[in-house]
Amino acid sequence: MKVKAFIFDMDGTLINNISYHQKAWLAFLAKYGIELAPHEFHAQNHGTQDELIRHFFGQDLDYPKVQALGNEKEALYRELYRPAMEPLKGLPQLLDALKAQQIRIALATMGGADNIDFVLDTLQIRPYFEVIVGGHQVRHGKPHPEVYQKALKALGLEPSEAIALEDSRGGIVSANGAGLPVVGITTSHTPDELRQWGAIHTVAHYENFPTKSFL
């Protein structure tokens, strides 16, 4: 069946920002006496932001406190990353090419509304995205397939009619769980790792992206 939509993850997929998220998390947690090495944090970094806050600060934390802590961490991330933000190489050209071919474009990210606005508006790419589903709109974070299921439902498409672009194990498992094939982006992991987790193809960036191979 012809692919009618590309569904992008955001962090590590539209932008190469994962190291900045990690720096922000480590500094934020250290402020509250939670000292972690980068590899220790990486092993625990999955799910929604609310799930992560409760993981580190306690499952019984009330929601206003969860929200306040999450907002504090994300504000630190945006402060760190703002001077360095740029689209992944070739992204603007790929978005233009998809639009020209009438391929629909969606976003399925665990990022919250503020971070989605931060990225899409700073890069001035919001108009390309017909459907946007963020972490604040789902109950279950990746690797659960909910965020991709919601994106597909909003697009009105079957999984066989779309393809996902992801950079992480949790994202690939999430997309595969929704029935989507995945192109892996090697911003954070090797091609072999991404294929092992379920990607059907890998690229380092979007320059000369083999769009015709998936249409």
C-alpha positions as CSV (number, residue, x, y, z in Angstrom):
1,M,0.0,0.0,0.0
2,K,1.3,3.5,-0.8
3,V,2.7,5.4,2.1
4,K,0.6,8.5,2.6
5,A,2.2,10.0,5.7
6,F,5.6,10.4,7.5
7,I,5.3,10.5,11.3
8,F,8.3,12.1,13.0
9,D,9.5,11.8,16.5
10,M,11.0,15.1,17.7
11,D,14.0,14.8,20.0
12,G,16.9,13.2,18.2
13,T,14.9,13.1,15.0
14,L,14.0,16.6,14.0
15,I,16.9,18.0,16.0
16,N,20.1,16.5,17.5
17,N,19.3,17.5,21.1
18,I,19.5,14.4,23.2
19,S,22.7,15.3,24.9
20,Y,21.2,18.6,26.0
21,H,18.2,16.9,27.6
22,Q,20.6,14.6,29.4
23,K,22.7,17.5,30.7
24,A,19.5,19.3,31.9
25,W,18.2,16.1,33.7
26,L,21.6,15.5,35.4
27,A,21.9,19.1,36.6
28,F,18.2,19.2,37.6
29,L,18.4,16.0,39.6
30,A,21.7,16.9,41.2
31,K,20.1,20.1,42.5
32,Y,17.8,17.9,44.5
33,G,20.5,15.6,45.7
34,I,20.0,12.8,43.1
35,E,23.5,12.2,41.7
36,L,23.6,10.0,38.6
37,A,26.3,9.2,36.0
38,P,25.2,9.7,32.4
39,H,24.9,5.9,31.8
40,E,22.8,5.5,34.9
41,F,20.3,8.1,33.8
42,H,20.2,6.8,30.2
43,A,19.2,3.3,31.5
44,Q,16.2,4.9,33.3
45,N,15.2,7.4,30.6
46,H,11.9,6.2,29.2
47,G,8.2,7.1,29.5
48,T,6.5,10.4,29.8
49,Q,8.0,13.3,31.7
50,D,5.5,12.8,34.5
51,E,6.5,9.1,34.8
52,L,10.1,10.1,35.0
53,I,9.5,12.7,37.7
54,R,7.6,10.2,39.8
55,H,10.3,7.6,39.1
56,F,13.0,9.9,40.6
57,F,11.0,11.7,43.2
58,G,8.4,9.2,44.4
59,Q,5.2,7.6,43.0
60,D,3.1,9.4,45.6
61,L,4.0,12.9,44.5
62,D,0.9,15.0,43.9
63,Y,0.3,16.2,40.4
64,P,0.9,19.9,41.0
65,K,4.4,19.1,42.4
66,V,5.0,16.7,39.4
67,Q,4.1,19.4,37.0
68,A,6.2,22.1,38.8
69,L,9.3,19.9,38.8
70,G,8.8,18.9,35.2
71,N,8.4,22.5,34.2
72,E,11.6,23.4,36.0
73,K,13.6,20.7,34.2
74,E,12.3,21.6,30.8
75,A,13.0,25.3,31.3
76,L,16.6,24.4,32.1
77,Y,16.8,22.3,28.9
78,R,15.5,25.1,26.8
79,E,18.0,27.5,28.3
80,L,20.8,25.1,27.5
81,Y,19.7,24.2,24.0
82,R,18.4,27.5,22.6
83,P,21.8,28.8,21.4
84,A,22.6,25.6,19.7
85,M,19.3,24.7,18.0
86,E,19.3,23.8,14.4
87,P,17.3,21.3,12.3
88,L,18.9,17.9,11.5
89,K,20.8,18.1,8.3
90,G,18.5,18.0,5.3
91,L,15.3,18.3,7.3
92,P,13.9,21.5,5.7
93,Q,14.5,20.0,2.2
94,L,12.8,16.7,3.1
95,L,9.8,18.5,4.5
96,D,9.5,20.5,1.3
97,A,9.8,17.4,-0.8
98,L,7.1,15.6,1.2
99,K,4.8,18.5,0.9
100,A,5.4,18.7,-2.9
101,Q,4.5,15.1,-3.2
102,Q,1.4,15.6,-1.0
103,I,2.7,13.2,1.6
104,R,1.1,14.2,5.0
105,I,3.4,15.0,7.9
106,A,2.7,14.3,11.6
107,L,4.6,14.5,14.9
108,A,4.5,11.9,17.6
109,T,6.7,12.9,20.5
110,M,7.0,12.5,24.3
111,G,7.8,16.2,24.4
112,G,5.3,18.4,26.2
113,A,3.5,21.4,24.7
114,D,6.2,24.0,25.6
115,N,9.0,22.0,24.1
116,I,7.0,21.2,20.9
117,D,6.3,25.0,20.6
118,F,10.0,25.7,21.3
119,V,11.2,23.4,18.5
120,L,8.6,23.9,15.8
121,D,8.3,27.7,16.2
122,T,12.1,28.3,16.5
123,L,12.8,26.3,13.4
124,Q,9.7,27.7,11.7
125,I,8.4,24.3,10.6
126,R,5.0,24.1,12.3
127,P,3.0,24.7,9.1
128,Y,4.3,21.4,7.7
129,F,2.8,19.3,10.5
130,E,-0.9,18.4,10.0
131,V,-1.1,16.4,13.2
132,I,0.8,16.9,16.4
133,V,0.6,14.5,19.3
134,G,2.7,15.2,22.4
135,G,3.5,13.6,25.7
136,H,1.0,15.7,27.5
137,Q,-1.8,14.1,25.4
138,V,-1.1,10.5,26.2
139,R,-1.4,8.4,29.4
140,H,1.4,6.0,28.4
141,G,4.8,7.0,27.2
142,K,7.0,5.3,24.7
143,P,7.7,2.4,24.3
144,H,3.9,2.0,24.6
145,P,2.3,2.6,21.2
146,E,-0.4,5.1,22.3
147,V,1.3,8.2,20.9
148,Y,1.5,6.6,17.4
149,Q,-1.9,5.1,17.6
150,K,-3.3,8.6,18.3
151,A,-1.3,10.1,15.4
152,L,-2.7,7.5,13.0
153,K,-6.2,8.0,14.3
154,A,-5.9,11.8,13.8
155,L,-4.6,11.2,10.3
156,G,-7.4,8.7,9.6
157,L,-4.8,6.2,8.2
158,E,-3.9,2.5,8.7
159,P,-0.4,1.6,9.9
160,S,0.5,0.3,6.5
161,E,-0.2,3.8,5.0
162,A,2.5,5.6,7.1
163,I,6.1,5.3,8.2
164,A,7.7,6.5,11.4
165,L,11.1,8.1,11.9
166,E,12.7,7.4,15.3
167,D,16.1,7.6,17.0
168,S,15.7,5.4,20.1
169,R,14.8,1.9,21.2
170,G,11.7,3.1,23.0
171,G,10.5,5.0,20.0
172,I,11.0,2.2,17.6
173,V,9.2,-0.3,19.9
174,S,6.4,2.3,20.2
175,A,6.0,2.7,16.5
176,N,6.3,-1.0,15.7
177,G,3.7,-1.7,18.4
178,A,1.3,0.6,16.5
179,G,2.1,-1.4,13.3
180,L,4.3,1.2,11.7
181,P,7.6,0.5,9.9
182,V,10.4,2.6,11.2
183,V,13.4,4.5,9.6
184,G,16.0,4.8,12.3
185,I,18.0,8.1,12.7
186,T,21.5,7.5,14.0
187,T,21.8,10.6,16.2
188,S,22.1,8.6,19.4
189,H,22.6,4.9,18.4
190,T,24.4,2.9,15.8
191,P,22.7,1.5,12.7
192,D,23.1,-2.0,14.0
193,E,21.4,-1.1,17.3
194,L,18.5,0.6,15.5
195,R,18.0,-2.4,13.2
196,Q,18.2,-4.8,16.1
197,W,15.4,-2.9,17.8
198,G,13.2,-3.0,14.6
199,A,14.2,-0.3,12.2
200,I,13.9,-1.4,8.5
201,H,16.4,1.3,7.3
202,T,18.8,3.8,9.0
203,V,20.1,7.2,8.0
204,A,22.4,9.7,9.8
205,H,20.4,12.7,8.6
206,Y,17.9,13.7,5.9
207,E,20.2,15.0,3.2
208,N,19.6,12.9,0.0
209,F,16.9,10.9,1.9
210,P,15.7,8.0,-0.2
211,T,12.1,9.2,-0.2
212,K,11.1,7.2,-3.3
213,S,12.1,3.9,-1.5
214,F,9.2,4.4,0.9
215,L,6.5,5.7,-1.4
